[in-house]
Amino acid sequence: MTSEWTPSSADGDASNVALLQLTSYRRAEAVVIQAAGEVDVSTVDQLMEAVTVALATKPERVVLDLGAVRFVASCGLRELLRGHAAAVSDGIRFIVAATDGALRRSLEVTGLDHELETFDSVDAALAAN
């Protein structure tokens, strides 16, 4: 299953669509969500909608690939934690992949690197036991 995610907007304004592109696909017992662009107050709901849809399919794990994300605001970090909590409550692993550079530093400074399961790549996240 490969799907191109087209974010919805409550007011019909799609001006923030270009700021974040999301693609999701199933790989074995996982749903991988690839994000590209920026996660901020104008796009965080789109990301969380994709996570919610992925969790609803009840996979073994959801892997959020942030390798092409240039920026994550504090609201995005908060929603990563909420996505993790929702997954864990349903017995689903929630993994953040391709965390390097500024994103890794943000996770370390906030302590989220100890709360979230992270891997350097999607392949590593999918291979993990």
SULUR-V605181 format. One record per helix or strand. SS is the DSSP state (H for helix, E for strand). FROM is the first residue (numbers start at 1). TO is the last residue. If there is no record, write none. Layout:
[[SS,FROM,TO] [SS,FROM,TO]]
This chain:
[[E,2,5] [H,17,19] [E,20,27] [E,30,39] [H,44,56] [E,61,72] [H,74,89] [E,93,97] [H,101,110] [H,112,114] [E,117,119] [H,122,127]]
